[in-house]
């Protein structure tokens, strides 16, 4: 939400709008740490308000991703539950949000808030780089809630730190090498939600177990741009648009997601967030 408000401000320069939205965004950001940080270590978990495991998986937006296969639910307080794992994408989003909120605080002349958000961002950056990155495999994974065990299975959440600009350059280089490996993520429609060489990869029977969702592909492309891998990012953009059946053809429906190996459009037709991310893929910023 903070990302969206910043993008609107960049276009409209409407300070009144920022001042209206800022306290709401700040309150929402703080909610995560009050309601979704089970062990109060500064790293949040996806969860639910009703205590159900399925709602906690839905909260991630990646409902049946393999990283949630063995998840359990933990009670934080009344009406607040967490999964027993800390998710790299969620905390990368929260890092990016702190940076966006710092900018909005500056525009709103809330300098004390700005300083706090920038300090918190640096602290969170160190934790993300240390806890979620597997040095041996060169990939970012979710971990157990104590941070001691990686939850394996390479998925698109692994490049979210590159989109958020929270990875180190060395970490980004290793992630890029896996993203551009044809056996893993550099398929006909690159940067799908799950590595193609995983035993559970099944785009036709797994909603988040292989299809290419263009928002996730966008995070991958933008992440490569953020770390200076411009040629790789541009090449992948071209391959995504050419590989996804019908995207470049007049009158064809833009689909909810795509089969990364065949390019076939899958599930819902006339899908607006796919269309929006095609526009974003084609923009410099």
C-alpha positions as CSV (number, residue, x, y, z in Angstrom):
1,X,0.0,0.0,0.0
2,X,2.9,2.4,0.8
3,X,4.5,1.5,-2.5
4,X,1.3,2.4,-4.3
5,X,0.9,5.8,-2.5
6,X,4.5,6.7,-3.3
7,X,3.9,5.9,-7.0
8,X,0.8,8.1,-7.0
9,X,2.7,10.9,-5.4
10,X,5.5,10.7,-7.9
11,X,2.9,11.3,-10.7
12,X,0.6,13.8,-8.9
13,X,2.8,15.5,-6.3
14,X,-0.3,15.7,-4.1
15,X,1.0,16.4,-0.6
16,X,-2.5,16.5,0.9
17,X,-3.1,13.0,-0.3
18,X,0.1,11.8,1.3
19,X,-0.8,13.5,4.6
20,X,-4.2,11.8,4.5
21,X,-2.8,8.4,3.8
22,X,0.4,8.4,5.9
23,X,-1.1,7.8,9.4
24,X,-3.2,4.9,8.0
25,X,-0.2,3.3,6.3
26,X,1.9,3.7,9.4
27,X,-0.8,2.1,11.5
28,X,-1.1,-0.8,9.0
29,X,2.7,-1.3,9.1
30,X,2.8,-1.4,12.9
31,X,-0.1,-4.0,12.8
32,X,2.3,-6.6,11.4
33,X,4.6,-6.3,14.3
34,X,1.8,-6.4,16.8
35,X,-0.2,-9.2,15.3
36,X,2.2,-11.3,13.2
37,X,5.5,-11.5,15.1
38,X,5.0,-14.5,17.3
39,X,8.4,-14.4,19.0
40,X,8.8,-10.7,18.9
41,X,12.2,-10.9,17.2
42,X,11.5,-8.2,14.5
43,X,10.7,-10.8,11.8
44,X,7.1,-11.3,10.9
45,X,5.1,-14.4,9.8
46,X,2.0,-14.8,7.7
47,X,-1.0,-15.8,9.7
48,X,-4.7,-15.5,10.2
49,X,-7.3,-13.8,12.4
50,X,-9.5,-16.9,12.8
51,X,-6.8,-19.4,13.7
52,X,-7.2,-21.5,10.6
53,X,-4.1,-22.7,8.7
54,X,-5.7,-22.2,5.3
55,X,-6.4,-18.5,5.9
56,X,-2.7,-18.1,7.0
57,X,-1.6,-19.6,3.7
58,X,-4.0,-17.3,1.8
59,X,-2.6,-14.3,3.6
60,X,0.7,-14.9,1.7
61,X,-1.1,-14.7,-1.6
62,X,0.7,-17.9,-2.6
63,X,-1.9,-20.3,-1.3
64,X,-0.5,-23.8,-1.9
65,X,3.2,-23.0,-2.4
66,X,5.4,-25.9,-1.3
67,X,7.0,-23.9,1.5
68,X,3.7,-24.2,3.4
69,X,3.4,-28.0,3.1
70,X,4.3,-28.6,6.7
71,X,3.2,-25.4,8.3
72,X,1.5,-25.2,11.6
73,X,-0.5,-22.4,13.3
74,X,0.6,-20.6,16.5
75,X,-1.6,-18.3,18.7
76,X,-0.2,-14.9,19.3
77,X,-3.2,-13.3,21.0
78,X,-6.9,-13.2,20.7
79,X,-7.7,-13.0,17.0
80,X,-4.1,-13.1,16.0
81,X,-2.3,-16.2,14.8
82,X,1.0,-16.9,13.0
83,X,2.5,-19.7,11.0
84,X,5.4,-21.4,12.6
85,X,7.8,-20.0,10.0
86,X,9.2,-16.7,9.1
87,X,8.8,-15.8,5.4
88,X,11.5,-14.0,3.4
89,X,9.1,-12.3,1.0
90,X,6.9,-10.8,3.8
91,X,9.9,-9.4,5.5
92,X,11.4,-8.1,2.3
93,X,8.1,-6.3,1.6
94,X,8.2,-4.9,5.1
95,X,11.8,-3.6,4.5
96,X,10.6,-1.9,1.3
97,X,7.7,-0.5,3.1
98,X,9.9,1.1,5.8
99,X,11.8,2.8,3.1
100,X,8.6,4.0,1.4
101,X,7.2,5.2,4.7
102,X,10.4,7.1,5.5
103,X,9.9,9.0,2.2
104,X,6.2,9.6,3.0
105,X,7.2,10.8,6.5
106,X,9.6,13.3,5.0
107,X,6.9,14.6,2.7
108,X,4.6,14.8,5.7
109,X,7.3,16.6,7.7
110,X,7.4,13.8,10.3
111,X,11.2,13.8,10.7
112,X,11.2,11.7,13.9
113,X,9.2,9.0,12.1
114,X,11.5,9.2,9.1
115,X,14.5,8.6,11.3
116,X,12.9,5.6,13.0
117,X,11.8,3.9,9.8
118,X,15.3,4.3,8.3
119,X,16.9,2.9,11.4
120,X,14.5,0.0,11.5
121,X,15.1,-0.7,7.8
122,X,18.8,-1.1,8.3
123,X,18.3,-3.4,11.2
124,X,15.8,-5.5,9.2
125,X,18.2,-5.6,6.3
126,X,20.9,-7.2,8.4
127,X,18.4,-9.8,9.7
128,X,17.1,-10.7,6.3
129,X,20.6,-11.1,4.8
130,X,21.7,-13.3,7.7
131,X,18.7,-15.5,8.4
132,X,17.0,-16.2,5.0
133,X,20.0,-16.6,2.7
134,X,21.5,-20.1,2.2
135,X,25.1,-19.5,1.4
136,X,25.6,-23.1,0.2
137,X,22.7,-23.0,-2.3
138,X,22.8,-19.3,-3.2
139,X,19.1,-18.7,-2.6
140,X,16.7,-17.1,-0.1
141,X,14.3,-19.4,1.7
142,X,11.7,-19.1,4.5
143,X,12.9,-20.5,7.8
144,X,11.6,-22.1,10.9
145,X,10.4,-19.5,13.4
146,X,13.6,-19.8,15.4
147,X,15.6,-19.1,12.2
148,X,17.6,-22.3,12.6
149,X,16.3,-24.3,9.6
150,X,15.7,-23.4,6.0
151,X,12.4,-24.5,4.4
152,X,13.7,-25.8,1.1
153,X,12.2,-25.7,-2.4
154,X,13.2,-22.8,-4.7
155,X,10.3,-20.5,-5.3
156,X,9.8,-17.0,-6.6
157,X,9.8,-15.7,-3.0
158,X,13.6,-16.2,-3.3
159,X,14.1,-13.2,-5.6
160,X,11.8,-10.8,-3.6
161,X,14.8,-9.5,-1.7
162,X,16.3,-8.3,-5.0
163,X,13.1,-6.4,-5.8
164,X,13.1,-4.9,-2.3
165,X,16.8,-4.0,-2.6
166,X,17.6,-5.8,0.6
167,X,20.0,-8.4,-0.7
168,X,23.8,-7.8,-0.8
169,X,25.4,-7.6,-4.3
170,X,27.1,-10.9,-3.7
171,X,23.8,-12.6,-2.7
172,X,22.0,-11.0,-5.7
173,X,24.7,-12.5,-8.1
174,X,24.1,-16.0,-6.8
175,X,20.3,-15.6,-7.0
176,X,20.6,-14.3,-10.6
177,X,22.6,-17.3,-11.6
178,X,19.8,-19.6,-10.5
179,X,17.1,-17.4,-12.1
180,X,18.9,-17.5,-15.5
181,X,19.4,-21.3,-15.4
182,X,17.2,-23.0,-18.0
183,X,16.8,-26.1,-15.8
184,X,15.3,-23.9,-13.1
185,X,13.6,-20.6,-13.8
186,X,14.7,-19.5,-17.3
187,X,11.9,-21.4,-19.1
188,X,9.9,-20.4,-22.1
189,X,8.1,-18.0,-19.9
190,X,10.8,-17.2,-17.4
191,X,10.6,-16.6,-13.6
192,X,7.7,-18.9,-12.7
193,X,6.7,-19.5,-9.2
194,X,8.7,-22.7,-8.6
195,X,11.9,-24.2,-10.0
196,X,11.2,-26.5,-12.9
197,X,13.6,-29.2,-11.6
198,X,11.6,-29.7,-8.3
199,X,9.8,-33.0,-8.0
200,X,6.5,-31.3,-7.1
201,X,6.7,-28.9,-10.1
202,X,3.3,-29.2,-11.8
203,X,1.8,-26.1,-13.5
204,X,-1.4,-27.8,-14.5
205,X,-2.3,-29.1,-11.1
206,X,-0.6,-26.7,-8.8
207,X,-1.9,-23.2,-8.6
208,X,1.4,-21.9,-7.0
209,X,3.5,-25.0,-8.0
210,X,4.8,-23.9,-11.3
211,X,2.6,-21.5,-13.3
212,X,4.1,-18.1,-14.2
213,X,2.2,-15.3,-12.5
214,X,3.3,-12.1,-14.2
215,X,3.5,-10.2,-10.9
216,X,6.1,-12.7,-9.7
217,X,8.0,-12.5,-13.0
218,X,7.9,-8.7,-12.7
219,X,9.5,-8.8,-9.3
220,X,12.3,-11.0,-10.8
221,X,12.9,-8.7,-13.7
222,X,12.9,-5.6,-11.5
223,X,15.2,-7.3,-9.0
224,X,17.7,-8.0,-11.8
225,X,17.5,-4.3,-12.8
226,X,18.1,-3.2,-9.2
227,X,21.4,-5.0,-9.0
228,X,22.8,-4.0,-12.4
229,X,21.9,-7.1,-14.4
230,X,20.4,-5.1,-17.2
231,X,21.1,-7.4,-20.1
232,X,19.6,-10.4,-18.3
233,X,16.6,-8.4,-17.2
234,X,15.9,-7.1,-20.8
235,X,16.4,-10.5,-22.3
236,X,14.0,-12.1,-19.8
237,X,11.4,-9.4,-20.4
238,X,11.4,-10.1,-24.1
239,X,11.2,-13.9,-23.5
240,X,8.3,-13.5,-21.1
241,X,6.2,-11.4,-23.5
242,X,7.1,-13.6,-26.5
243,X,6.7,-16.9,-24.6
244,X,3.3,-16.2,-23.0
245,X,0.8,-17.3,-25.6
246,X,-1.4,-14.5,-27.0
247,X,0.2,-11.6,-25.1
248,X,1.5,-9.9,-28.2
249,X,-1.5,-10.8,-30.4
250,X,-4.4,-8.3,-30.9
251,X,-7.7,-9.6,-29.6
252,X,-6.2,-12.3,-27.4
253,X,-7.1,-12.6,-23.7
254,X,-4.4,-11.9,-21.1
255,X,-4.6,-14.8,-18.7
256,X,-4.3,-15.2,-15.0
257,X,-1.1,-17.2,-15.4
258,X,0.9,-19.1,-17.9
259,X,2.5,-22.6,-18.3
260,X,6.2,-21.8,-18.1
261,X,7.2,-24.7,-20.4
262,X,4.5,-24.5,-23.1
263,X,3.5,-20.9,-22.8
264,X,-0.2,-21.8,-22.7
265,X,-2.5,-19.4,-20.9
266,X,-4.1,-20.8,-17.7
267,X,-7.1,-20.2,-15.5
268,X,-9.0,-16.9,-15.6
269,X,-9.2,-14.7,-18.8
270,X,-9.0,-10.9,-19.1
271,X,-6.9,-10.8,-15.9
272,X,-6.2,-7.2,-14.8
273,X,-3.1,-7.7,-12.6
274,X,-1.4,-9.7,-15.4
275,X,-2.2,-6.8,-17.8
276,X,-0.9,-4.2,-15.3
277,X,2.4,-6.1,-14.9
278,X,2.9,-6.3,-18.6
279,X,2.7,-2.5,-18.6
280,X,5.2,-2.4,-15.7
281,X,7.6,-4.8,-17.4
282,X,7.7,-2.4,-20.3
283,X,8.4,0.7,-18.2
284,X,11.9,1.8,-17.2
285,X,10.9,2.6,-13.6
